[in-house]
Amino acid sequence: MTAVRGRVSRSGRLGIPAAFRKAVGLENGGNVVIELHDREIRIRTIDEVVARSQAMTHRLLGGKPETSVDVFLAERRRETERE
């Protein structure tokens, strides 16, 4: 892990070094998720958050190709057909 010293301005702005932004695909800016864990601030890209969520869902579903949304929609279709 690389660490650099930074500074937070009075208005709360924080500059992120160009090398860090480039490493995570934010060289032209972008949206991030900022989390507080205990007294640690974590900044992650939206793409990273989505990828981790998808991986977790994949593990929880046991690697099944269908998603919980697919299952939900299939159940709703069956209910509609029965009506």
KEDOMAR-28947 format. One line per field, with one value per residue: residue number from 1; x, y, z of N, C-alpha, C, O in turn; residue in three letters. Coordinates in Angstrom, 1 decimal, padded with zeros to 4 digits, always signed. Example, Ala and Ser with C-alpha at 12.3 -4.5 7.8 and 13.67 -1.06 7.14 Angstrom:
num	c(1 / 2)
nX	c(+013.2 / +012.8)
nY	c(-005.7 / -002.2)
nZ	c(+007.8 / +007.1)
caX	c(+012.3 / +013.7)
caY	c(-004.5 / -001.1)
caZ	c(+007.8 / +007.1)
cX	c(+013.2 / +012.9)
cY	c(-003.3 / +000.0)
cZ	c(+007.8 / +007.9)
oX	c(+014.2 / +013.4)
oY	c(-003.3 / +001.1)
oZ	c(+008.5 / +008.0)
residuo	c(ALA / SER)
END
This chain:
num	c(1 / 2 / 3 / 4 / 5 / 6 / 7 / 8 / 9 / 10 / 11 / 12 / 13 / 14 / 15 / 16 / 17 / 18 / 19 / 20 / 21 / 22 / 23 / 24 / 25 / 26 / 27 / 28 / 29 / 30 / 31 / 32 / 33 / 34 / 35 / 36 / 37 / 38 / 39 / 40 / 41 / 42 / 43 / 44 / 45 / 46 / 47 / 48 / 49 / 50 / 51 / 52 / 53 / 54 / 55 / 56 / 57 / 58 / 59 / 60 / 61 / 62 / 63 / 64 / 65 / 66 / 67 / 68 / 69 / 70 / 71 / 72 / 73 / 74 / 75 / 76 / 77 / 78 / 79 / 80 / 81 / 82 / 83)
nX	c(+000.8 / +000.5 / +001.3 / +000.6 / +001.1 / -001.6 / -003.8 / -006.7 / -008.9 / -010.3 / -012.9 / -013.4 / -012.4 / -010.4 / -007.5 / -006.7 / -004.0 / -002.7 / -001.6 / -002.9 / -005.6 / -005.5 / -004.8 / -007.1 / -008.9 / -010.0 / -009.0 / -010.1 / -012.0 / -015.0 / -017.6 / -017.7 / -017.8 / -018.0 / -017.0 / -017.3 / -015.5 / -015.2 / -012.8 / -011.7 / -011.5 / -012.8 / -012.5 / -014.1 / -014.4 / -017.5 / -017.7 / -016.1 / -017.5 / -019.9 / -018.9 / -017.9 / -020.3 / -021.7 / -020.1 / -020.4 / -023.1 / -023.2 / -021.7 / -023.4 / -025.6 / -024.7 / -023.3 / -025.2 / -026.6 / -028.9 / -030.4 / -031.6 / -033.5 / -034.3 / -035.6 / -037.6 / -039.1 / -039.9 / -041.5 / -043.6 / -044.6 / -045.7 / -047.7 / -049.3 / -050.2 / -051.7 / -053.9)
nY	c(-001.2 / +002.2 / +005.2 / +008.7 / +012.0 / +014.1 / +016.9 / +018.3 / +020.8 / +023.7 / +023.8 / +021.2 / +019.9 / +017.6 / +016.8 / +014.3 / +012.4 / +012.4 / +010.0 / +008.1 / +008.5 / +007.8 / +005.1 / +003.9 / +004.5 / +007.1 / +009.3 / +011.4 / +012.3 / +011.5 / +009.5 / +008.5 / +006.3 / +007.1 / +006.0 / +005.5 / +003.8 / +002.8 / +004.9 / +005.4 / +006.6 / +005.6 / +005.5 / +004.6 / +003.6 / +003.8 / +001.7 / -000.2 / -000.7 / -001.8 / -004.0 / -005.6 / -006.0 / -007.5 / -009.8 / -010.7 / -011.3 / -013.3 / -015.3 / -015.8 / -016.8 / -019.2 / -019.4 / -019.8 / -019.2 / -017.7 / -014.7 / -013.2 / -011.4 / -012.4 / -014.8 / -013.7 / -012.3 / -014.4 / -015.9 / -014.0 / -013.9 / -016.5 / -016.4 / -014.5 / -015.9 / -017.8 / -016.5)
nZ	c(+000.0 / -000.8 / +000.7 / +001.2 / +002.4 / +003.0 / +002.8 / +004.4 / +003.6 / +005.2 / +004.3 / +003.9 / +001.6 / -000.1 / -001.7 / -004.1 / -005.0 / -008.3 / -009.3 / -007.7 / -008.4 / -011.1 / -010.9 / -010.0 / -011.9 / -012.0 / -013.3 / -014.7 / -013.0 / -011.2 / -009.6 / -006.2 / -003.3 / +000.0 / +003.0 / +006.6 / +008.8 / +012.0 / +013.0 / +010.6 / +007.3 / +004.2 / +000.7 / -002.1 / -005.6 / -007.5 / -009.3 / -008.1 / -005.7 / -006.8 / -008.1 / -006.0 / -004.6 / -006.5 / -006.6 / -004.0 / -004.0 / -005.9 / -004.6 / -002.4 / -003.7 / -004.4 / -006.7 / -008.7 / -011.9 / -012.2 / -010.9 / -007.9 / -008.6 / -011.1 / -010.2 / -008.6 / -010.6 / -012.2 / -010.5 / -010.1 / -012.7 / -012.9 / -011.0 / -012.1 / -014.4 / -013.2 / -012.4)
caX	c(+000.0 / +001.3 / +000.7 / +001.2 / +000.5 / -002.5 / -004.4 / -008.1 / -009.1 / -011.4 / -014.2 / -013.6 / -011.9 / -009.2 / -006.9 / -006.2 / -002.8 / -003.0 / -001.3 / -003.9 / -006.8 / -005.2 / -004.8 / -008.5 / -009.8 / -010.6 / -008.1 / -011.0 / -013.0 / -016.0 / -018.4 / -017.2 / -018.6 / -017.1 / -017.5 / -016.6 / -015.4 / -014.6 / -012.2 / -011.0 / -012.3 / -012.5 / -013.0 / -014.1 / -015.2 / -018.8 / -017.5 / -015.6 / -018.6 / -020.8 / -018.2 / -017.9 / -021.7 / -022.1 / -019.3 / -021.0 / -024.4 / -022.8 / -021.3 / -024.6 / -026.5 / -024.1 / -022.8 / -026.2 / -026.6 / -030.1 / -030.4 / -032.8 / -034.5 / -034.9 / -036.5 / -038.8 / -039.9 / -040.5 / -042.6 / -044.7 / -045.2 / -046.5 / -048.8 / -050.2 / -050.8 / -052.7 / -055.1)
caY	c(+000.0 / +003.4 / +006.3 / +010.0 / +012.9 / +015.0 / +018.0 / +018.6 / +022.2 / +024.1 / +023.5 / +019.7 / +019.4 / +016.8 / +016.5 / +013.0 / +012.5 / +011.9 / +008.6 / +007.3 / +008.6 / +007.0 / +003.7 / +003.4 / +005.0 / +008.4 / +010.4 / +012.5 / +012.5 / +010.5 / +009.4 / +007.6 / +006.1 / +007.5 / +005.2 / +005.7 / +002.6 / +003.3 / +006.2 / +005.3 / +007.0 / +004.8 / +006.1 / +003.6 / +004.0 / +003.2 / +000.5 / -001.2 / -001.1 / -002.6 / -005.3 / -006.3 / -006.4 / -008.6 / -011.0 / -011.2 / -011.9 / -014.6 / -016.3 / -016.1 / -017.6 / -020.4 / -019.5 / -020.0 / -018.1 / -016.8 / -013.8 / -013.2 / -010.6 / -013.3 / -015.7 / -012.9 / -012.1 / -015.7 / -016.2 / -013.1 / -014.4 / -017.7 / -015.9 / -013.8 / -016.9 / -018.6 / -015.6)
caZ	c(+000.0 / -000.9 / +001.5 / +001.1 / +003.3 / +002.4 / +003.7 / +004.2 / +003.8 / +006.2 / +003.7 / +003.8 / +000.4 / -000.1 / -003.0 / -004.2 / -005.9 / -009.7 / -009.5 / -007.0 / -009.3 / -012.3 / -010.5 / -009.8 / -013.0 / -011.7 / -013.8 / -015.2 / -012.0 / -011.1 / -008.4 / -005.3 / -002.1 / +001.1 / +004.2 / +007.8 / +009.6 / +013.2 / +012.8 / +009.3 / +006.1 / +003.0 / -000.5 / -003.2 / -006.8 / -007.7 / -010.0 / -007.1 / -004.8 / -007.6 / -008.4 / -004.7 / -004.3 / -007.4 / -006.2 / -002.8 / -004.4 / -006.6 / -003.5 / -001.6 / -004.5 / -004.7 / -008.1 / -009.7 / -012.9 / -012.0 / -009.8 / -007.1 / -009.4 / -012.0 / -009.5 / -008.2 / -011.8 / -012.6 / -009.5 / -010.4 / -014.0 / -012.6 / -010.3 / -013.1 / -015.3 / -012.5 / -012.1)
cX	c(+000.9 / +000.5 / +001.4 / +000.5 / -000.4 / -003.0 / -005.8 / -008.2 / -010.2 / -012.8 / -014.4 / -013.1 / -010.6 / -008.7 / -006.4 / -005.1 / -003.2 / -002.7 / -002.3 / -005.2 / -006.6 / -005.3 / -006.2 / -009.5 / -010.5 / -009.8 / -008.9 / -012.1 / -014.0 / -016.6 / -017.7 / -018.1 / -017.6 / -017.8 / -016.6 / -016.7 / -014.6 / -014.0 / -011.4 / -012.0 / -011.9 / -013.2 / -012.9 / -014.8 / -016.5 / -018.6 / -017.0 / -016.7 / -019.6 / -020.2 / -018.2 / -019.3 / -022.1 / -021.3 / -020.0 / -022.4 / -024.2 / -022.5 / -022.6 / -025.6 / -025.9 / -023.6 / -023.9 / -026.3 / -027.8 / -029.9 / -031.7 / -033.9 / -035.2 / -035.9 / -037.7 / -039.7 / -040.6 / -041.7 / -043.8 / -045.4 / -046.1 / -047.7 / -049.8 / -050.9 / -051.9 / -054.0 / -056.0)
cY	c(+001.2 / +004.5 / +007.6 / +010.9 / +013.9 / +016.1 / +018.2 / +020.1 / +022.5 / +023.7 / +022.0 / +019.1 / +018.7 / +016.5 / +015.1 / +013.0 / +011.8 / +010.5 / +007.7 / +007.3 / +007.7 / +005.5 / +003.1 / +003.9 / +006.3 / +009.6 / +011.6 / +012.8 / +011.4 / +010.4 / +008.3 / +007.4 / +006.3 / +006.8 / +005.6 / +004.4 / +002.9 / +004.7 / +006.3 / +005.7 / +006.2 / +005.4 / +005.0 / +004.1 / +003.2 / +001.8 / -000.6 / -001.6 / -002.1 / -004.0 / -006.2 / -006.8 / -007.6 / -009.9 / -011.6 / -011.9 / -013.3 / -015.7 / -016.7 / -017.0 / -018.9 / -020.6 / -019.8 / -018.9 / -017.2 / -015.9 / -013.8 / -012.4 / -011.5 / -014.3 / -014.9 / -012.7 / -013.3 / -016.1 / -015.3 / -013.5 / -015.6 / -017.3 / -015.3 / -014.8 / -017.7 / -017.8 / -015.6)
cZ	c(+000.0 / +000.0 / +001.2 / +002.1 / +002.5 / +003.3 / +003.3 / +004.5 / +004.8 / +005.6 / +003.5 / +002.5 / +000.6 / -001.5 / -003.0 / -005.3 / -007.3 / -009.9 / -008.8 / -007.9 / -010.5 / -012.0 / -010.3 / -010.9 / -012.8 / -012.3 / -014.3 / -014.2 / -012.0 / -009.7 / -007.5 / -004.1 / -001.0 / +002.4 / +005.4 / +008.6 / +010.9 / +013.0 / +011.5 / +008.1 / +004.9 / +001.8 / -001.6 / -004.4 / -006.8 / -008.3 / -009.0 / -006.2 / -005.6 / -007.8 / -007.1 / -004.4 / -005.2 / -007.0 / -004.9 / -003.1 / -005.1 / -005.6 / -002.8 / -002.4 / -004.9 / -006.1 / -009.1 / -010.7 / -012.8 / -010.8 / -009.0 / -007.8 / -010.4 / -011.4 / -009.1 / -009.4 / -012.3 / -011.8 / -009.8 / -011.7 / -013.7 / -011.9 / -011.2 / -014.0 / -014.5 / -012.3 / -013.3)
oX	c(+001.9 / -000.7 / +002.6 / -000.6 / +000.0 / -002.6 / -006.2 / -007.8 / -010.9 / -013.7 / -015.5 / -013.2 / -009.8 / -009.5 / -005.7 / -005.4 / -004.0 / -003.5 / -002.6 / -005.8 / -007.6 / -005.8 / -006.4 / -010.7 / -011.6 / -009.9 / -008.4 / -013.1 / -013.9 / -016.2 / -017.2 / -019.1 / -016.5 / -018.9 / -015.4 / -017.8 / -013.4 / -014.8 / -010.5 / -013.1 / -010.7 / -014.4 / -011.8 / -015.8 / -016.7 / -019.2 / -017.4 / -016.8 / -020.0 / -020.9 / -018.5 / -019.5 / -022.8 / -021.9 / -020.1 / -022.7 / -024.9 / -022.9 / -022.7 / -026.3 / -026.5 / -023.5 / -023.6 / -026.2 / -027.8 / -029.3 / -032.7 / -035.1 / -036.4 / -037.0 / -038.8 / -040.9 / -041.8 / -042.7 / -045.0 / -046.6 / -047.2 / -048.8 / -051.1 / -052.1 / -052.8 / -055.1 / -057.1)
oY	c(+001.3 / +004.5 / +007.7 / +010.6 / +014.3 / +016.1 / +018.3 / +020.6 / +021.5 / +023.4 / +021.6 / +017.9 / +019.1 / +016.1 / +014.6 / +013.5 / +010.9 / +009.8 / +006.6 / +006.3 / +007.1 / +004.7 / +001.9 / +003.8 / +006.5 / +010.7 / +012.7 / +013.4 / +010.5 / +011.1 / +007.3 / +008.1 / +005.8 / +007.1 / +005.9 / +004.0 / +003.1 / +005.6 / +007.1 / +005.2 / +006.1 / +005.8 / +004.5 / +004.8 / +002.2 / +000.8 / -001.8 / -002.8 / -003.1 / -005.0 / -007.4 / -008.0 / -008.5 / -011.0 / -012.8 / -013.0 / -014.2 / -016.8 / -017.9 / -017.8 / -019.7 / -021.7 / -020.0 / -017.7 / -016.0 / -016.3 / -014.4 / -012.7 / -011.5 / -014.5 / -015.5 / -012.9 / -013.3 / -016.6 / -015.7 / -013.4 / -015.7 / -017.9 / -015.5 / -014.7 / -018.1 / -018.3 / -014.9)
oZ	c(+000.7 / -000.1 / +001.0 / +002.6 / +001.4 / +004.5 / +002.2 / +005.6 / +005.2 / +006.4 / +003.0 / +002.3 / +001.4 / -002.3 / -002.1 / -006.4 / -007.3 / -010.5 / -009.4 / -008.1 / -010.9 / -012.8 / -010.5 / -010.7 / -013.4 / -011.7 / -014.3 / -014.6 / -012.8 / -008.8 / -008.0 / -003.9 / -001.0 / +002.7 / +005.3 / +008.9 / +010.8 / +012.8 / +011.3 / +008.1 / +004.6 / +001.9 / -001.8 / -004.3 / -006.2 / -007.9 / -009.1 / -005.9 / -005.0 / -007.6 / -007.2 / -003.9 / -004.8 / -007.1 / -004.8 / -002.6 / -004.8 / -005.7 / -002.5 / -001.8 / -005.6 / -006.6 / -010.3 / -010.3 / -013.2 / -009.8 / -009.5 / -007.6 / -010.6 / -011.9 / -009.3 / -009.3 / -012.7 / -012.3 / -009.8 / -011.8 / -014.3 / -012.2 / -011.1 / -014.3 / -015.2 / -012.0 / -013.2)
residuo	c(MET / THR / ALA / VAL / ARG / GLY / ARG / VAL / SER / ARG / SER / GLY / ARG / LEU / GLY / ILE / PRO / ALA / ALA / PHE / ARG / LYS / ALA / VAL / GLY / LEU / GLU / ASN / GLY / GLY / ASN / VAL / VAL / ILE / GLU / LEU / HIS / ASP / ARG / GLU / ILE / ARG / ILE / ARG / THR / ILE / ASP / GLU / VAL / VAL / ALA / ARG / SER / GLN / ALA / MET / THR / HIS / ARG / LEU / LEU / GLY / GLY / LYS / PRO / GLU / THR / SER / VAL / ASP / VAL / PHE / LEU / ALA / GLU / ARG / ARG / ARG / GLU / THR / GLU / ARG / GLU)
END
